[in-house]
Amino acid sequence: MIAIIDYGMGNLRSVLKAFQKNGVAAQVTSDPAVVARADKVVLPGVGAVADAMAGLQDRGLIDVIYNVIEQGRPFLGICLGFQLLFDQSEENGGCQSLGLIPGRVVRFQLERPFPVPHMGWNQITKTQDIPLFREVPDGSCVYFVHSYYAECENKSDVALTTNYSFSFCSAIARGNLFGTQFHPEKSQAIGLKILQNFAALES
């Protein structure tokens, strides 16, 4: 079973429906005990990092996230959940995140014709050949909605890049830990394939 973490933020139902469309058993939950028993875990979300960290803390979910990852179970952060994987975000004057991937999350500082937030369809380019993106061609289009992007300290953590005035990290992979800045659940057939690949990963 895949646990989709509910910490009070995010389009949880669309993530759940995407897994169900793939015939995958998944459950939305804010119960740390359910997350602790899950075979795989997804951390979705939209909104602000500081509010998200408070939501995780209030529900007792931070330690269980660390434990799941330490035990080698596949873990996927999506959009805000992706940003939470890093050390810190400059949002709201700066705040600490989960610290699982070295790096920080910063705001786009762009001029026309590149509006912020970065919203809509854009292409991805692979920098790692990993099972999560099996049968996902280079140049595939996926759906983004974000005003902040991640700066990875280690290039080896970057799994996908996307160009929006400049090339930024749009997905990370480190062992059993994955994250996508884009929304697979909103990315039609390509997104469903990514979620199907995640469901097929082994611990």
Backbone as JSON, one array per atom type, in Angstrom:
{
  "sequence": "MIAIIDYGMGNLRSVLKAFQKNGVAAQVTSDPAVVARADKVVLPGVGAVADAMAGLQDRGLIDVIYNVIEQGRPFLGICLGFQLLFDQSEENGGCQSLGLIPGRVVRFQLERPFPVPHMGWNQITKTQDIPLFREVPDGSCVYFVHSYYAECENKSDVALTTNYSFSFCSAIARGNLFGTQFHPEKSQAIGLKILQNFAALES",
  "N": [[0.83, -1.2, 0.0], [0.43, 2.25, -0.75], [1.1, 5.13, 1.03], [-0.28, 8.3, 1.12], [0.65, 11.3, 2.25], [-1.2, 13.34, 4.36], [-1.03, 16.51, 5.4], [-2.5, 18.69, 5.76], [-2.31, 20.33, 3.56], [-2.53, 20.64, 0.05], [-3.27, 18.92, -3.06], [-4.55, 16.31, -2.55], [-6.43, 14.38, -3.3], [-6.34, 14.22, -6.09], [-3.85, 13.07, -6.48], [-4.29, 10.59, -5.26], [-6.34, 9.6, -6.95], [-4.91, 9.34, -9.33], [-3.12, 7.24, -8.76], [-5.02, 5.24, -8.31], [-6.12, 5.07, -10.83], [-4.11, 3.77, -12.1], [-4.47, 1.32, -11.04], [-3.41, 0.89, -8.52], [-3.05, 0.31, -5.06], [-3.71, 2.76, -2.73], [-3.66, 5.21, -0.09], [-4.91, 8.07, 1.51], [-3.63, 9.72, 4.28], [-3.18, 11.01, 7.61], [-2.14, 9.81, 9.73], [0.52, 8.83, 11.66], [1.13, 6.14, 12.26], [-0.01, 4.66, 10.19], [1.43, 5.61, 8.0], [3.93, 4.68, 8.77], [3.65, 1.96, 8.37], [3.39, 1.65, 5.68], [4.18, 0.5, 2.35], [5.29, 2.18, 0.46], [5.74, 5.74, 0.22], [4.2, 8.89, -0.33], [4.69, 12.35, -0.51], [2.85, 14.92, -1.09], [1.69, 18.23, -2.13], [0.79, 21.74, -2.0], [1.51, 25.22, -1.63], [3.01, 26.97, 1.15], [6.31, 26.53, 2.48], [6.96, 26.88, 5.26], [4.43, 26.71, 6.53], [3.8, 24.13, 5.77], [5.79, 22.59, 7.06], [5.06, 23.09, 9.69], [2.56, 21.86, 9.69], [3.29, 19.17, 9.31], [4.79, 18.76, 11.64], [2.88, 19.21, 13.67], [1.25, 16.99, 13.36], [2.82, 14.91, 14.01], [4.49, 13.75, 12.06], [7.06, 14.07, 11.08], [9.27, 12.59, 12.16], [8.51, 10.0, 11.42], [8.68, 10.14, 8.67], [11.46, 10.44, 8.32], [12.21, 7.93, 9.32], [10.99, 6.08, 7.54], [12.39, 6.62, 5.16], [15.0, 6.05, 5.98], [14.78, 3.34, 6.36], [14.73, 2.42, 3.81], [12.5, 2.38, 2.17], [10.64, 3.26, -0.77], [10.2, 6.71, -1.44], [8.44, 9.59, -2.33], [8.45, 12.96, -3.08], [6.29, 15.57, -4.07], [5.98, 18.56, -5.86], [5.39, 21.01, -3.59], [6.01, 19.13, -1.68], [8.35, 18.1, -2.77], [10.04, 20.36, -2.53], [10.21, 20.48, 0.23], [12.05, 18.54, 0.83], [14.59, 19.56, 0.87], [17.31, 21.43, 2.5], [16.63, 24.05, 3.32], [14.38, 26.87, 2.77], [14.03, 30.0, 1.14], [11.67, 31.24, 1.35], [9.22, 33.36, 2.9], [11.08, 34.85, 4.37], [12.91, 32.97, 5.11], [13.27, 29.6, 6.11], [13.63, 26.46, 7.79], [13.76, 23.21, 6.33], [13.15, 19.71, 5.67], [15.71, 18.68, 5.33], [16.82, 16.54, 3.89], [17.97, 16.41, 1.41], [20.86, 18.0, 0.35], [20.85, 21.45, -0.11], [19.02, 24.38, -1.24], [15.89, 26.17, -1.47], [14.82, 28.59, -3.68], [13.44, 31.75, -4.82], [12.16, 32.33, -8.1], [13.68, 34.79, -10.07], [12.85, 36.51, -12.51], [12.51, 38.03, -15.75], [10.27, 39.4, -18.25], [9.97, 37.34, -21.15], [9.02, 35.59, -19.07], [6.9, 34.71, -16.88], [6.22, 34.7, -13.32], [4.27, 32.95, -11.04], [5.9, 30.02, -12.5], [4.02, 28.39, -14.65], [2.2, 25.8, -16.11], [2.78, 23.71, -19.02], [5.9, 22.11, -19.54], [9.12, 21.02, -20.73], [11.07, 18.1, -19.84], [14.39, 17.0, -19.09], [16.5, 14.24, -18.92], [18.95, 13.52, -16.45], [19.78, 11.43, -15.04], [19.61, 7.9, -15.38], [17.13, 6.19, -14.33], [14.86, 3.87, -12.69], [12.43, 5.18, -12.01], [11.85, 6.9, -14.08], [11.58, 5.31, -16.28], [10.8, 4.5, -19.62], [9.92, 7.06, -20.06], [10.24, 9.5, -22.24], [13.03, 11.64, -23.09], [12.47, 15.12, -23.25], [9.78, 14.98, -22.81], [6.65, 16.46, -21.88], [5.53, 17.98, -18.91], [3.49, 19.03, -16.1], [3.68, 22.11, -14.45], [3.45, 24.18, -11.5], [4.71, 26.67, -9.85], [6.6, 29.0, -7.85], [9.04, 28.98, -6.74], [12.24, 27.38, -6.86], [14.54, 24.59, -6.7], [17.9, 24.59, -5.61], [20.36, 22.4, -5.93], [23.0, 21.15, -3.94], [24.6, 19.01, -4.63], [25.34, 17.75, -7.72], [24.87, 15.15, -8.38], [22.48, 14.45, -7.23], [20.52, 15.43, -8.87], [17.97, 14.53, -11.04], [16.29, 15.17, -13.16], [16.13, 17.94, -15.41], [14.8, 21.18, -16.25], [14.13, 23.74, -18.59], [13.58, 27.1, -18.03], [13.92, 30.01, -18.84], [16.4, 29.59, -17.67], [18.26, 26.6, -16.9], [16.89, 24.48, -14.52], [16.68, 22.34, -11.6], [14.36, 19.85, -11.87], [13.65, 17.43, -10.85], [14.68, 15.1, -8.33], [16.85, 12.42, -7.29], [17.92, 10.11, -4.97], [19.13, 7.26, -3.94], [16.54, 5.59, -2.41], [14.97, 7.79, -2.33], [13.0, 10.24, -3.85], [11.96, 13.05, -5.82], [9.75, 15.38, -7.41], [9.45, 18.48, -8.98], [7.38, 19.17, -10.62], [3.92, 18.26, -11.25], [3.08, 15.05, -11.32], [0.55, 13.86, -11.2], [-1.04, 15.58, -12.6], [-0.11, 15.48, -15.11], [-1.0, 13.99, -17.24], [-0.68, 11.21, -19.49], [2.12, 10.8, -19.32], [2.69, 11.54, -16.68], [1.13, 9.65, -15.3], [2.54, 7.37, -16.02], [4.97, 7.8, -14.68], [4.1, 7.67, -12.0], [3.16, 5.06, -11.99], [5.58, 3.74, -12.39], [6.82, 4.44, -9.98], [5.2, 3.06, -8.17], [5.94, 0.51, -8.79], [8.51, 0.23, -7.83], [11.02, -1.4, -5.85], [11.8, -2.02, -2.43]],
  "CA": [[0.0, 0.0, 0.0], [1.12, 3.53, -0.79], [0.53, 6.16, 1.9], [-0.19, 9.69, 0.65], [0.64, 12.02, 3.52], [-2.08, 14.51, 4.5], [-0.58, 17.39, 6.47], [-3.34, 19.87, 5.72], [-2.03, 21.14, 2.38], [-2.25, 19.9, -1.16], [-4.31, 18.29, -3.87], [-4.35, 14.91, -2.21], [-7.37, 13.48, -4.0], [-5.89, 14.0, -7.47], [-2.76, 12.09, -6.4], [-4.93, 9.31, -4.98], [-7.04, 9.13, -8.15], [-3.92, 8.94, -10.32], [-2.69, 5.88, -8.41], [-6.14, 4.33, -8.52], [-6.27, 4.87, -12.28], [-3.09, 2.76, -12.44], [-4.78, 0.08, -10.35], [-2.5, 0.79, -7.38], [-3.66, 0.58, -3.76], [-3.14, 3.94, -2.07], [-4.51, 5.74, 0.97], [-4.58, 9.38, 2.07], [-3.62, 9.57, 5.73], [-2.36, 11.87, 8.47], [-1.82, 8.96, 10.87], [1.91, 8.37, 11.57], [1.2, 4.68, 12.31], [-0.33, 4.17, 8.85], [2.6, 5.93, 7.18], [5.03, 3.8, 9.19], [3.42, 0.6, 7.87], [3.22, 1.67, 4.22], [5.26, -0.01, 1.51], [5.86, 3.35, -0.19], [5.13, 6.96, 0.78], [4.2, 10.08, -1.18], [4.49, 13.62, 0.19], [2.46, 15.93, -2.08], [1.41, 19.5, -1.48], [0.91, 23.07, -2.59], [1.5, 26.23, -0.58], [4.24, 27.52, 1.7], [7.15, 25.57, 3.19], [6.84, 27.03, 6.71], [3.14, 26.15, 6.94], [3.87, 22.67, 5.57], [6.59, 22.02, 8.14], [4.22, 23.15, 10.9], [1.54, 20.82, 9.56], [3.93, 17.88, 9.55], [5.17, 18.7, 13.06], [1.67, 19.11, 14.49], [0.67, 15.65, 13.2], [3.81, 13.9, 14.4], [4.87, 13.02, 10.85], [8.44, 14.3, 10.65], [10.12, 11.45, 12.52], [8.14, 8.81, 10.65], [9.25, 10.35, 7.33], [12.88, 10.07, 8.41], [12.33, 6.48, 9.53], [10.63, 5.4, 6.29], [13.49, 6.78, 4.22], [16.16, 5.33, 6.51], [14.53, 1.91, 6.19], [14.89, 2.07, 2.4], [11.25, 2.31, 1.41], [10.54, 4.35, -1.75], [9.56, 7.93, -0.94], [8.33, 10.56, -3.42], [7.92, 14.28, -2.81], [5.72, 16.22, -5.25], [5.8, 20.01, -5.81], [5.82, 21.48, -2.27], [6.66, 17.99, -1.03], [9.71, 18.09, -3.33], [10.79, 21.45, -1.92], [10.42, 20.16, 1.64], [13.16, 17.59, 0.99], [15.87, 20.27, 0.94], [17.7, 21.95, 3.81], [15.94, 25.29, 3.69], [13.74, 27.68, 1.75], [14.09, 31.44, 1.42], [10.29, 31.72, 1.45], [8.83, 33.99, 4.17], [12.25, 35.3, 5.12], [13.8, 31.84, 5.37], [12.81, 28.59, 7.05], [14.26, 25.15, 7.66], [12.92, 22.14, 5.8], [13.45, 18.39, 6.22], [17.15, 18.46, 5.32], [17.15, 15.22, 3.35], [18.8, 16.66, 0.22], [21.59, 19.25, 0.54], [20.48, 22.49, -1.04], [18.02, 25.33, -0.77], [14.82, 26.53, -2.38], [14.87, 30.04, -3.88], [12.39, 32.28, -5.69], [12.51, 32.78, -9.45], [13.85, 36.22, -10.32], [12.84, 36.48, -13.97], [11.88, 39.12, -16.47], [9.49, 38.97, -19.41], [8.61, 36.77, -21.2], [8.96, 34.44, -18.16], [6.14, 35.1, -15.69], [6.3, 33.92, -12.09], [4.8, 31.58, -11.05], [6.08, 29.17, -13.68], [2.77, 27.63, -14.65], [1.83, 25.17, -17.36], [3.52, 22.56, -19.52], [7.29, 22.34, -19.93], [9.83, 19.77, -21.03], [12.06, 17.57, -18.9], [15.59, 16.36, -19.65], [17.05, 13.3, -17.95], [20.36, 13.54, -16.1], [20.02, 10.1, -14.48], [18.82, 6.83, -15.95], [16.63, 5.49, -13.15], [13.58, 3.21, -12.94], [11.28, 6.08, -11.87], [11.55, 7.55, -15.36], [11.63, 4.32, -17.36], [9.82, 4.71, -20.69], [9.55, 8.48, -20.12], [11.24, 10.02, -23.19], [13.56, 12.99, -22.97], [11.64, 16.09, -23.94], [8.37, 14.85, -22.43], [6.09, 17.63, -21.23], [4.85, 17.75, -17.64], [2.77, 20.23, -15.65], [4.3, 22.84, -13.33], [2.89, 25.38, -10.88], [5.61, 27.0, -8.73], [7.33, 30.27, -7.86], [10.36, 28.71, -6.16], [12.91, 26.22, -7.45], [15.57, 24.03, -5.84], [19.32, 24.6, -5.97], [21.0, 21.24, -5.32], [24.44, 21.25, -3.7], [25.27, 17.9, -5.31], [24.77, 17.48, -9.04], [24.49, 13.74, -8.44], [21.09, 14.32, -6.77], [19.61, 15.92, -9.9], [17.52, 13.46, -11.93], [15.73, 15.82, -14.33], [16.2, 19.4, -15.47], [13.83, 21.86, -17.1], [14.57, 25.08, -18.94], [12.62, 28.2, -17.95], [14.92, 31.09, -18.87], [17.64, 28.88, -17.37], [18.03, 25.19, -16.56], [16.78, 24.24, -13.08], [16.4, 20.97, -11.18], [12.93, 19.57, -11.79], [13.46, 16.18, -10.11], [15.87, 14.58, -7.66], [16.86, 11.0, -6.93], [19.05, 9.68, -4.14], [18.73, 5.99, -3.36], [15.09, 5.36, -2.42], [14.32, 9.09, -2.16], [12.74, 10.89, -5.12], [11.1, 14.23, -5.76], [9.48, 16.07, -8.66], [8.87, 19.81, -8.82], [6.13, 19.16, -11.38], [2.82, 17.43, -10.73], [2.77, 13.88, -12.16], [-0.89, 13.58, -11.2], [-1.68, 16.49, -13.55], [0.7, 15.44, -16.33], [-1.62, 13.07, -18.2], [-0.11, 9.87, -19.64], [3.51, 10.77, -18.83], [2.63, 11.55, -15.23], [0.64, 8.35, -14.85], [3.64, 6.41, -16.18], [5.92, 8.03, -13.58], [3.51, 7.14, -10.77], [3.17, 3.61, -12.16], [6.97, 3.32, -12.13], [7.07, 4.55, -8.54], [4.49, 1.96, -7.5], [6.63, -0.75, -9.1], [9.83, 0.19, -7.21], [11.21, -2.3, -4.73], [12.56, -1.45, -1.3]],
  "C": [[0.87, 1.25, 0.0], [0.39, 4.51, 0.1], [0.78, 7.52, 1.28], [-0.39, 10.58, 1.87], [-0.24, 13.27, 3.44], [-1.59, 15.33, 5.68], [-1.3, 18.73, 6.39], [-3.14, 20.76, 4.52], [-1.93, 20.23, 1.17], [-3.46, 19.29, -1.82], [-4.21, 16.78, -3.73], [-5.21, 13.97, -3.05], [-6.91, 13.23, -5.44], [-4.72, 13.03, -7.52], [-3.33, 10.7, -6.18], [-5.6, 8.75, -6.23], [-6.07, 8.68, -9.24], [-3.39, 7.53, -10.04], [-3.81, 4.88, -8.68], [-6.37, 4.05, -10.01], [-5.26, 3.85, -12.79], [-3.37, 1.42, -11.78], [-3.92, -0.18, -9.13], [-3.24, 1.13, -6.09], [-2.94, 1.73, -3.08], [-4.15, 4.48, -1.07], [-4.0, 7.11, 1.4], [-4.67, 9.28, 3.58], [-2.77, 10.64, 6.41], [-1.91, 11.11, 9.71], [-0.38, 8.45, 10.75], [2.03, 6.84, 11.56], [0.91, 4.07, 10.94], [0.85, 4.42, 7.91], [3.74, 4.97, 7.49], [4.88, 2.4, 8.64], [3.41, 0.52, 6.34], [4.43, 1.09, 3.5], [6.03, 1.13, 0.84], [5.1, 4.57, 0.31], [5.27, 8.09, -0.22], [3.9, 11.3, -0.32], [4.14, 14.68, -0.87], [2.32, 17.3, -1.42], [1.54, 20.71, -2.37], [0.87, 24.06, -1.44], [2.88, 26.61, -0.13], [4.98, 26.5, 2.55], [6.96, 25.67, 4.7], [5.54, 26.44, 7.23], [3.15, 24.63, 6.81], [4.67, 22.01, 6.69], [5.81, 22.03, 9.45], [3.15, 22.07, 10.86], [2.09, 19.44, 9.81], [4.27, 17.69, 11.03], [3.95, 18.47, 13.94], [1.07, 17.7, 14.45], [1.66, 14.54, 13.54], [4.36, 13.1, 13.23], [6.34, 13.15, 10.48], [9.33, 13.1, 10.96], [9.79, 10.22, 11.7], [8.64, 8.94, 9.21], [10.73, 9.96, 7.32], [13.05, 8.55, 8.51], [12.03, 5.69, 8.26], [11.79, 5.45, 5.3], [14.72, 6.01, 4.68], [16.01, 3.82, 6.32], [14.55, 1.48, 4.72], [13.62, 1.94, 1.6], [11.16, 3.48, 0.44], [9.7, 5.51, -1.22], [9.6, 8.97, -2.06], [7.72, 11.85, -2.92], [7.46, 14.94, -4.1], [5.48, 17.7, -4.98], [6.27, 20.55, -4.45], [6.51, 20.36, -1.51], [8.08, 17.78, -1.51], [10.56, 19.15, -2.64], [11.1, 21.18, -0.45], [11.61, 19.22, 1.87], [14.5, 18.29, 1.23], [16.12, 20.85, 2.33], [16.86, 23.13, 4.24], [15.3, 25.94, 2.48], [13.87, 29.14, 2.13], [12.7, 32.05, 1.52], [10.01, 32.29, 2.84], [10.02, 34.38, 5.03], [13.21, 34.19, 5.49], [13.24, 30.89, 6.4], [13.5, 27.27, 6.76], [13.26, 24.13, 7.14], [13.39, 20.79, 6.37], [14.94, 18.05, 6.2], [17.58, 17.1, 4.81], [18.04, 15.3, 2.12], [19.53, 17.98, 0.43], [21.23, 20.26, -0.55], [19.42, 23.39, -0.46], [17.04, 25.65, -1.88], [14.74, 28.05, -2.46], [13.79, 30.47, -4.87], [12.95, 32.61, -7.08], [12.62, 34.3, -9.48], [13.98, 36.39, -11.83], [12.15, 37.71, -14.54], [11.07, 38.55, -17.64], [10.42, 38.37, -20.47], [8.43, 35.57, -20.27], [8.23, 34.85, -16.88], [6.4, 34.17, -14.52], [4.93, 34.06, -11.4], [4.99, 30.99, -12.44], [4.89, 28.22, -13.69], [2.48, 27.09, -16.03], [2.79, 24.05, -17.74], [4.94, 22.96, -19.92], [7.98, 21.0, -20.05], [10.81, 19.39, -19.92], [13.21, 16.91, -19.68], [16.21, 15.48, -18.58], [18.54, 13.56, -17.72], [20.77, 12.26, -15.38], [19.12, 9.1, -15.2], [18.34, 5.94, -14.81], [15.26, 4.9, -13.44], [12.37, 4.13, -12.83], [10.87, 6.69, -13.2], [11.72, 6.59, -16.55], [10.48, 4.55, -18.32], [9.21, 6.11, -20.67], [10.59, 9.15, -21.02], [11.76, 11.39, -22.79], [12.7, 13.94, -23.79], [10.16, 15.96, -23.65], [7.92, 16.12, -21.71], [5.31, 17.23, -19.97], [4.33, 19.09, -17.13], [3.37, 20.82, -14.38], [3.37, 23.94, -12.81], [3.79, 25.71, -9.69], [6.29, 28.34, -8.96], [8.74, 30.12, -7.34], [10.94, 27.46, -6.83], [14.07, 25.81, -6.54], [16.95, 24.19, -6.44], [20.0, 23.47, -5.21], [22.49, 21.52, -5.1], [25.21, 20.19, -4.49], [24.59, 17.61, -6.64], [24.29, 16.04, -9.17], [23.06, 13.5, -7.96], [20.08, 14.71, -7.84], [19.27, 14.78, -10.87], [16.93, 14.0, -13.23], [16.01, 17.31, -14.25], [15.12, 19.9, -16.42], [14.34, 23.26, -17.37], [13.41, 26.07, -18.87], [13.44, 29.47, -17.75], [16.31, 30.54, -18.59], [17.27, 27.45, -16.98], [17.99, 25.02, -15.04], [16.45, 22.77, -12.82], [14.89, 20.76, -11.07], [12.62, 18.21, -11.17], [14.78, 15.76, -9.49], [15.71, 13.08, -7.45], [18.12, 10.72, -6.13], [18.62, 8.39, -3.45], [17.24, 5.77, -3.53], [14.28, 6.65, -2.32], [14.22, 9.82, -3.5], [11.88, 12.14, -4.89], [10.94, 14.84, -7.13], [8.89, 17.44, -8.35], [7.54, 19.9, -9.55], [5.13, 18.21, -10.73], [2.59, 16.23, -11.65], [1.27, 13.62, -12.28], [-1.67, 14.49, -12.14], [-1.02, 16.43, -14.93], [0.26, 14.34, -17.3], [-0.85, 11.75, -18.29], [1.31, 9.76, -19.11], [3.52, 10.73, -17.31], [2.14, 10.24, -14.66], [1.72, 7.29, -14.96], [4.66, 6.57, -15.06], [5.38, 7.45, -12.27], [3.43, 5.61, -10.82], [4.57, 3.05, -11.88], [7.29, 3.39, -10.64], [6.43, 3.39, -7.79], [5.2, 0.63, -7.7], [8.02, -0.85, -8.46], [9.86, -0.8, -6.06], [12.06, -1.65, -3.66], [13.99, -1.99, -1.31]]
}
